[in-house]
Amino acid sequence: MKRWTIRLRLTVLCGGLVLGASAALLGLTYLFVGHSLDRMATPSLDMAPVSAPKVSIPALLADQRALVRAEALQSLLSQGAIAFSVVGTATVVLVWVTGARMLRPLRRITDTARQVAGRSLHERIALDGPDDEVKELADTFDAMLDRLDHSFDGQRRFVANASHELRTPLTLQRTLVEVAMRRRQAPPEVRGLGEALLVVNERQERLIEGLLTLAHSEGELVETERVDLAEIARRVGDQAGAEARAAGITLRFSLTPTPVNGHPVLLERAVQNLVDNGIRHNAADGGWVHVRCGPPGTLTISNTGAVIAADDLPQLFEPFRRLGADRLATGRGSGLGLSIVRSVAHAHGGDVEAQPRQDGGLTVSLTLPPGESAKR
């Protein structure tokens, strides 16, 4: 059952009160006028001719008084009903129009809340007008947004600065390991240890890149352009082909033009994470990853793999959260893949959903607002 809006309830309440008061006033007026007519003196009647039959003067007076009273009350009721209808209609219309004006500040608060929900913490209500309850609510909401904005900006700056600072020692560490490995007198044990250190170093660098991408994707997109998800998926598939063949995974593509408006680098990183996730967390032998586009603004990636319970799906989108020993970090994993995908989707006004396949594996759908050409 659809609930009534505040505007409609306000109109019904005020209109009902005015109509009830008008009906009560009309009823009281009817009683008072009737009582006054009963006490009103009746004008004298012309005397009948002498030749006329004898007539009872009191009876004539009573009849005339009753007739005058009935006509006066009937006129009062008819004209009062007209006035009642006019006043009631005017009241309902005025309350409906005035209610829209009075509720306009609440509409501004609702619109700002929707924009904030769309990842735009820079919006403010900035309501003008008297210092009433509605303005107090708007000012409190703006103060809360200020604190949230400062908090999120500080968090993003911290992650970005920390990631930048960690890049330098990791680069220096990789350089030192490579130099040690390339020395002619380096024993095989040192070379083997160096290779292991390079793998760890590569994973740390990938983790830092993931943190940077996550920090950037959680910010508001300033500049966007028209990109095709199908082209991005095709390019990512070409890059991931060697890794898929090495793992015995078959890549399948069903691509049709899927234009969206967004940041090309962030979208490519999101699609790359989805494809890499499907390859790495797949069946040991004979697995596949299917990438397809459609409906408009949607990219879906399905893969075989272990059976995953539906209750465990929310954990996959949390940073550094994995399911069981089969999803522990590999040499190339960082635990941020699906978290970055979700942040990129939200930054573009979209969303990402995952559904477990009955035979094992996942079906992940990245949904973004379609581009202009897709809306026509």
C-alpha positions as CSV (number, residue, x, y, z in Angstrom):
1,M,0.0,0.0,0.0
2,K,1.4,3.4,-1.0
3,R,1.7,5.8,1.8
4,W,0.5,9.4,1.6
5,T,3.1,12.1,1.2
6,I,3.5,14.8,3.8
7,R,2.1,17.4,1.4
8,L,-1.0,15.3,0.8
9,R,-1.5,14.6,4.5
10,L,-1.0,18.2,5.4
11,T,-3.6,19.2,2.8
12,V,-6.1,16.6,4.0
13,L,-5.5,17.6,7.7
14,C,-5.8,21.4,7.2
15,G,-8.7,21.0,4.7
16,G,-10.5,18.7,7.1
17,L,-10.0,21.1,10.0
18,V,-11.3,24.1,8.0
19,L,-14.3,22.2,6.6
20,G,-15.2,20.9,10.1
21,A,-14.9,24.3,11.6
22,S,-17.0,25.8,8.7
23,A,-19.7,23.1,9.2
24,A,-19.8,23.8,12.9
25,L,-20.1,27.5,12.3
26,L,-22.9,27.0,9.8
27,G,-24.7,24.8,12.2
28,L,-24.4,27.3,15.1
29,T,-25.5,30.1,12.8
30,Y,-28.6,28.1,11.8
31,L,-29.5,27.5,15.5
32,F,-28.9,31.2,16.5
33,V,-30.9,32.6,13.5
34,G,-33.7,30.2,14.2
35,H,-33.8,31.2,17.8
36,S,-33.8,34.9,16.9
37,L,-36.6,34.4,14.4
38,D,-38.7,32.8,17.0
39,R,-38.4,35.9,19.2
40,M,-38.8,38.4,16.4
41,A,-41.9,40.5,16.4
42,T,-44.2,40.1,13.5
43,P,-45.5,43.2,11.7
44,S,-49.2,44.0,12.0
45,L,-51.5,42.7,9.3
46,D,-54.0,44.8,7.3
47,M,-57.4,44.5,8.7
48,A,-59.8,42.4,6.6
49,P,-62.8,44.2,5.0
50,V,-65.9,44.4,7.1
51,S,-67.8,42.1,4.7
52,A,-65.2,39.4,5.0
53,P,-65.8,36.4,7.1
54,K,-64.4,36.6,10.6
55,V,-60.7,35.5,10.6
56,S,-58.5,34.5,13.6
57,I,-55.7,37.1,13.8
58,P,-53.4,35.0,16.0
59,A,-53.6,32.1,13.6
60,L,-52.6,34.3,10.7
61,L,-49.7,35.7,12.7
62,A,-48.5,32.2,13.6
63,D,-48.7,31.0,9.9
64,Q,-46.8,34.1,8.7
65,R,-44.2,33.7,11.4
66,A,-43.7,30.1,10.4
67,L,-43.4,30.9,6.7
68,V,-40.9,33.7,7.3
69,R,-38.8,31.5,9.6
70,A,-38.8,28.6,7.1
71,E,-37.8,30.8,4.2
72,A,-35.1,32.6,6.2
73,L,-33.6,29.3,7.4
74,Q,-33.8,27.8,3.9
75,S,-32.0,30.8,2.4
76,L,-29.4,30.5,5.1
77,L,-28.8,26.9,4.4
78,S,-28.6,27.2,0.6
79,Q,-26.3,30.3,0.7
80,G,-24.2,28.8,3.5
81,A,-23.7,25.6,1.5
82,I,-22.4,27.6,-1.4
83,A,-20.1,29.6,0.9
84,F,-19.1,26.3,2.6
85,S,-18.1,24.7,-0.8
86,V,-16.2,27.8,-2.0
87,V,-14.3,28.2,1.3
88,G,-13.5,24.4,1.4
89,T,-12.3,24.3,-2.2
90,A,-10.2,27.5,-1.7
91,T,-8.7,26.1,1.5
92,V,-7.7,22.8,-0.1
93,V,-6.1,24.6,-3.0
94,L,-4.2,27.1,-0.9
95,V,-3.0,24.4,1.5
96,W,-1.8,22.3,-1.4
97,V,0.1,25.2,-3.0
98,T,1.4,26.6,0.3
99,G,2.5,23.1,1.4
100,A,4.7,22.8,-1.6
101,R,6.4,26.1,-0.7
102,M,6.8,25.1,2.9
103,L,8.2,21.7,2.1
104,R,10.7,23.1,-0.5
105,P,13.5,23.2,2.1
106,L,13.0,19.5,2.8
107,R,13.2,18.8,-0.9
108,R,16.5,20.5,-1.0
109,I,17.7,18.4,1.9
110,T,16.6,15.3,0.2
111,D,18.3,16.2,-3.1
112,T,21.5,17.0,-1.3
113,A,21.3,13.6,0.5
114,R,20.9,11.8,-2.8
115,Q,24.0,13.6,-4.2
116,V,25.9,12.6,-1.1
117,A,24.8,9.0,-1.5
118,G,26.2,9.2,-5.0
119,R,29.7,9.8,-3.6
120,S,29.6,13.6,-3.8
121,L,30.5,14.8,-0.3
122,H,31.2,18.4,-1.5
123,E,27.5,19.2,-1.9
124,R,25.9,21.5,0.8
125,I,22.3,22.5,1.4
126,A,23.2,26.2,2.4
127,L,19.5,26.9,3.2
128,D,18.5,30.5,3.6
129,G,15.6,31.8,5.6
130,P,14.4,32.3,9.1
131,D,16.1,30.3,12.0
132,D,13.3,27.8,12.3
133,E,13.4,24.0,12.8
134,V,14.0,23.2,9.1
135,K,17.0,25.6,8.8
136,E,18.4,24.1,12.0
137,L,18.1,20.6,10.4
138,A,19.8,21.8,7.2
139,D,22.6,23.5,9.1
140,T,23.2,20.3,11.2
141,F,23.2,18.3,8.0
142,D,25.8,20.6,6.5
143,A,28.0,20.4,9.6
144,M,27.9,16.6,9.4
145,L,28.9,16.7,5.7
146,D,31.8,19.0,6.5
147,R,33.2,16.6,9.1
148,L,32.7,13.6,6.8
149,D,34.3,15.5,3.9
150,H,37.3,16.4,5.9
151,S,37.6,12.9,7.3
152,F,37.4,11.2,3.9
153,D,39.8,13.7,2.4
154,G,42.3,13.1,5.2
155,Q,42.0,9.3,4.8
156,R,42.6,9.5,1.0
157,R,45.6,11.9,1.5
158,F,47.1,9.6,4.1
159,V,46.8,6.5,1.8
160,A,48.1,8.4,-1.2
161,N,51.1,9.9,0.7
162,A,51.9,6.6,2.5
163,S,51.8,4.8,-0.8
164,H,54.1,7.3,-2.5
165,E,56.5,7.2,0.4
166,L,56.7,3.4,0.2
167,R,57.5,3.3,-3.5
168,T,61.0,4.7,-3.1
169,P,62.3,2.0,-0.6
170,L,60.6,-0.8,-2.7
171,T,62.3,0.5,-5.9
172,L,65.7,0.7,-4.1
173,Q,65.2,-2.8,-2.7
174,R,64.4,-4.3,-6.1
175,T,67.5,-2.5,-7.6
176,L,69.8,-3.9,-4.9
177,V,68.5,-7.4,-5.3
178,E,68.9,-7.3,-9.0
179,V,72.4,-6.0,-8.7
180,A,73.3,-8.8,-6.2
181,M,71.8,-11.5,-8.5
182,R,73.8,-10.3,-11.6
183,R,77.1,-10.5,-9.9
184,R,79.3,-13.2,-11.5
185,Q,80.5,-14.6,-8.2
186,A,76.9,-14.8,-6.8
187,P,76.3,-18.4,-5.7
188,P,73.1,-20.3,-6.8
189,E,71.6,-19.9,-3.3
190,V,71.9,-16.1,-3.6
191,R,70.3,-16.1,-7.0
192,G,67.4,-18.3,-5.7
193,L,66.9,-16.1,-2.7
194,G,67.0,-13.0,-5.0
195,E,64.3,-14.4,-7.2
196,A,62.1,-15.1,-4.2
197,L,62.8,-11.5,-2.9
198,L,61.9,-10.1,-6.3
199,V,58.5,-12.0,-6.2
200,V,57.8,-10.6,-2.8
201,N,58.9,-7.1,-3.9
202,E,56.7,-7.3,-7.0
203,R,53.7,-8.2,-4.8
204,Q,54.4,-5.3,-2.5
205,E,54.6,-2.9,-5.4
206,R,51.4,-4.2,-6.7
207,L,49.8,-3.7,-3.3
208,I,51.0,-0.1,-3.3
209,E,49.6,0.5,-6.7
210,G,46.3,-1.0,-5.6
211,L,46.2,1.3,-2.6
212,L,46.8,4.3,-4.8
213,T,44.1,3.3,-7.2
214,L,41.7,2.7,-4.3
215,A,42.4,6.1,-2.9
216,H,41.9,7.8,-6.3
217,S,38.7,5.8,-7.1
218,E,37.1,6.9,-3.9
219,G,37.3,10.5,-4.9
220,E,34.9,12.5,-7.0
221,L,35.4,12.2,-10.8
222,V,36.1,15.6,-12.2
223,E,36.8,14.7,-15.9
224,T,35.1,11.9,-17.7
225,E,35.0,10.9,-21.4
226,R,33.1,8.4,-23.5
227,V,34.7,5.0,-23.4
228,D,33.7,1.5,-24.7
229,L,33.7,-1.3,-22.2
230,A,34.0,-3.8,-25.0
231,E,37.2,-2.2,-26.2
232,I,38.6,-2.2,-22.7
233,A,37.7,-5.8,-22.2
234,R,39.3,-6.8,-25.5
235,R,42.5,-5.0,-24.6
236,V,42.6,-6.5,-21.1
237,G,42.0,-10.0,-22.6
238,D,45.0,-9.6,-24.9
239,Q,47.1,-8.7,-21.9
240,A,45.9,-11.5,-19.7
241,G,46.1,-14.2,-22.5
242,A,49.6,-15.4,-21.5
243,E,48.7,-15.8,-17.8
244,A,45.5,-17.7,-18.7
245,R,47.3,-20.1,-21.0
246,A,49.9,-20.7,-18.4
247,A,47.2,-21.6,-15.9
248,G,45.2,-23.7,-18.4
249,I,42.3,-21.3,-18.4
250,T,40.3,-20.6,-21.5
251,L,39.2,-17.0,-22.2
252,R,35.9,-16.5,-24.0
253,F,34.6,-13.2,-25.2
254,S,31.1,-12.1,-26.3
255,L,31.6,-8.4,-26.8
256,T,29.3,-5.8,-28.3
257,P,29.8,-2.0,-28.2
258,T,29.0,-0.8,-24.7
259,P,29.7,2.9,-24.4
260,V,29.8,4.6,-21.0
261,N,31.0,7.9,-19.6
262,G,33.8,7.5,-17.2
263,H,37.6,7.6,-16.4
264,P,39.3,5.3,-18.9
265,V,42.3,4.4,-16.6
266,L,40.1,3.5,-13.6
267,L,37.7,1.5,-15.8
268,E,40.5,-0.4,-17.4
269,R,41.9,-1.2,-13.9
270,A,38.5,-2.4,-12.8
271,V,38.0,-4.7,-15.8
272,Q,41.6,-6.0,-15.4
273,N,41.0,-6.8,-11.8
274,L,37.8,-8.7,-12.7
275,V,39.6,-10.7,-15.4
276,D,42.6,-11.4,-13.2
277,N,40.4,-12.5,-10.3
278,G,38.6,-14.9,-12.6
279,I,41.9,-16.4,-13.8
280,R,43.6,-16.7,-10.5
281,H,40.6,-18.1,-8.5
282,N,39.6,-20.8,-11.0
283,A,39.5,-24.5,-11.4
284,A,42.9,-26.3,-11.3
285,D,42.4,-27.8,-14.8
286,G,40.0,-27.1,-17.6
287,G,38.6,-23.8,-16.2
288,W,37.3,-20.9,-18.3
289,V,36.5,-17.2,-18.0
290,H,33.7,-15.7,-20.0
291,V,33.6,-12.0,-20.6
292,R,30.5,-10.5,-22.2
293,C,28.9,-7.1,-22.6
294,G,25.2,-6.2,-22.3
295,P,22.7,-5.0,-21.5
296,P,23.8,-1.3,-22.0
297,G,26.3,-0.2,-19.5
298,T,26.9,-3.7,-18.1
299,L,30.0,-5.9,-18.3
300,T,29.6,-9.5,-16.9
301,I,32.5,-11.9,-16.2
302,S,31.8,-15.5,-15.3
303,N,34.3,-18.1,-14.3
304,T,34.5,-21.7,-13.0
305,G,36.1,-22.5,-9.7
306,A,35.2,-23.5,-6.1
307,V,31.7,-23.4,-4.8
308,I,31.1,-20.2,-2.8
309,A,28.2,-19.7,-0.5
310,A,26.0,-16.6,-1.1
311,D,26.5,-15.4,2.5
312,D,30.3,-15.2,1.9
313,L,30.0,-12.9,-1.1
314,P,30.1,-9.5,0.8
315,Q,33.5,-10.5,2.2
316,L,35.0,-10.6,-1.3
317,F,34.5,-6.8,-1.7
318,E,36.2,-5.9,1.5
319,P,39.9,-4.9,1.4
320,F,42.3,-7.8,2.3
321,R,39.4,-10.2,3.0
322,R,39.6,-13.6,1.4
323,L,37.7,-16.9,1.6
324,G,39.5,-19.9,2.9
325,A,42.9,-21.3,2.0
326,D,42.1,-21.5,-1.7
327,R,41.8,-17.7,-1.9
328,L,45.0,-16.8,-0.1
329,A,47.2,-14.2,-1.6
330,T,49.3,-15.4,-4.5
331,G,52.5,-13.9,-5.8
332,R,50.5,-11.4,-7.8
333,G,47.5,-10.9,-5.6
334,S,47.1,-8.0,-3.2
335,G,43.7,-8.6,-1.7
336,L,42.3,-5.3,-3.2
337,G,41.0,-6.5,-6.5
338,L,37.3,-6.5,-6.0
339,S,37.5,-3.6,-3.5
340,I,39.0,-1.5,-6.2
341,V,36.2,-2.6,-8.6
342,R,33.5,-1.6,-6.2
343,S,35.1,1.8,-5.5
344,V,35.5,2.5,-9.3
345,A,31.9,1.5,-9.9
346,H,30.6,3.8,-7.1
347,A,32.8,6.7,-8.3
348,H,31.0,6.4,-11.7
349,G,27.5,6.2,-10.2
350,G,27.3,2.4,-10.8
351,D,27.5,-0.8,-8.8
352,V,29.0,-4.2,-8.9
353,E,27.3,-7.5,-7.9
354,A,28.5,-11.0,-7.6
355,Q,26.4,-14.2,-7.8
356,P,27.7,-17.7,-7.1
357,R,27.4,-20.3,-9.9
358,Q,25.8,-23.6,-9.1
359,D,28.7,-25.6,-10.5
360,G,31.3,-23.4,-8.7
361,G,32.8,-20.0,-9.5
362,L,31.3,-16.6,-9.7
363,T,29.4,-14.3,-12.0
364,V,30.3,-10.7,-11.4
365,S,28.4,-7.9,-13.1
366,L,29.8,-4.3,-13.4
367,T,26.9,-1.9,-14.1
368,L,27.6,1.7,-15.0
369,P,25.3,4.5,-16.4
370,P,25.1,4.1,-20.2
371,G,26.7,6.6,-22.4
372,E,24.8,9.1,-24.4
373,S,24.7,7.1,-27.6
374,A,23.4,4.1,-25.7
375,K,20.4,6.0,-24.4
376,R,19.1,6.9,-27.9
